[in-house]
Amino acid sequence: MITSSQKIEIFLVSACLIGMKTRYDGCLKPSDNCIKELRQTIWIPVCPEQLGGLPTPRAPADIVGGDGHDVLAGRAKVITRDGRDVTENFLAGAGQVLTVAKAQQISGVYLKARSPSCGLIPVIGVTAALLQQEGFNLKEFE
């Protein structure tokens, strides 16, 4: 239980990590480790791809020509595996997540690993890159 003298931390979290149906394939795959870390905190679920206007389910996508930083700089694109350019959707979603992050006193951001939006390694995603540039503490989960 949190007492009134304790500061409650606020985290943004990839919605798919907490079991919301936002993954590209529409499947539920919550992260027990992430959920465990979020106990005793306030968390705000976000899905940059949905916030950018993409449906669920949707075609899987990859960053082509660099990483999330390159997409932000206009040097790379996000392309679905069926060949559709969804770069603008990924940029719009990243901007929406940043708006939410700046509106709150965020302690950190928990992101989905290996996502073209949220992943940190092996290639940093678009949203992760934007939040990193803005100085937010990021951690990824499977």
Secondary structure as the mmCIF struct_conf table of DSSP 4:
data_model
#
loop_
_struct_conf.conf_type_id
_struct_conf.id
_struct_conf.beg_label_comp_id
_struct_conf.beg_label_asym_id
_struct_conf.beg_label_seq_id
_struct_conf.end_label_comp_id
_struct_conf.end_label_asym_id
_struct_conf.end_label_seq_id
TURN_TY1_P TURN_TY1_P1 SER A 4 SER A 5
BEND BEND1 GLN A 6 GLN A 6
HELX_LH_PP_P HELX_LH_PP_P1 LYS A 7 GLU A 9
STRN STRN1 ILE A 10 SER A 14
HELX_RH_3T_P HELX_RH_3T_P1 ALA A 15 ILE A 18
TURN_TY1_P TURN_TY1_P2 GLY A 19 GLY A 19
BEND BEND2 LYS A 21 LYS A 21
BEND BEND3 ARG A 23 ARG A 23
TURN_TY1_P TURN_TY1_P3 TYR A 24 ASP A 25
HELX_RH_AL_P HELX_RH_AL_P1 ASP A 32 LEU A 38
TURN_TY1_P TURN_TY1_P4 ARG A 39 GLN A 40
BEND BEND4 THR A 41 THR A 41
STRN STRN2 ILE A 42 VAL A 46
HELX_RH_AL_P HELX_RH_AL_P2 PRO A 48 LEU A 51
TURN_TY1_P TURN_TY1_P5 GLY A 52 GLY A 53
BEND BEND5 THR A 56 PRO A 57
STRN STRN3 ALA A 61 VAL A 64
BEND BEND6 GLY A 65 GLY A 66
HELX_RH_AL_P HELX_RH_AL_P3 GLY A 68 LEU A 72
TURN_TY1_P TURN_TY1_P6 ALA A 73 GLY A 74
BEND BEND7 ARG A 75 ARG A 75
STRN STRN4 LYS A 77 THR A 80
TURN_TY1_P TURN_TY1_P7 ARG A 81 ASP A 82
BEND BEND8 GLY A 83 GLY A 83
STRN STRN5 ASP A 85 ASP A 85
HELX_RH_AL_P HELX_RH_AL_P4 THR A 87 ALA A 103
TURN_TY1_P TURN_TY1_P8 GLN A 104 GLN A 105
STRN STRN6 ILE A 106 LYS A 112
TURN_TY1_P TURN_TY1_P9 ALA A 113 ARG A 114
TURN_TY1_P TURN_TY1_P10 PRO A 116 CYS A 118
BEND BEND9 ILE A 121 VAL A 123
HELX_RH_AL_P HELX_RH_AL_P5 VAL A 126 GLN A 133
TURN_TY1_P TURN_TY1_P11 GLU A 134 GLY A 135
STRN STRN7 LEU A 138 PHE A 141
#
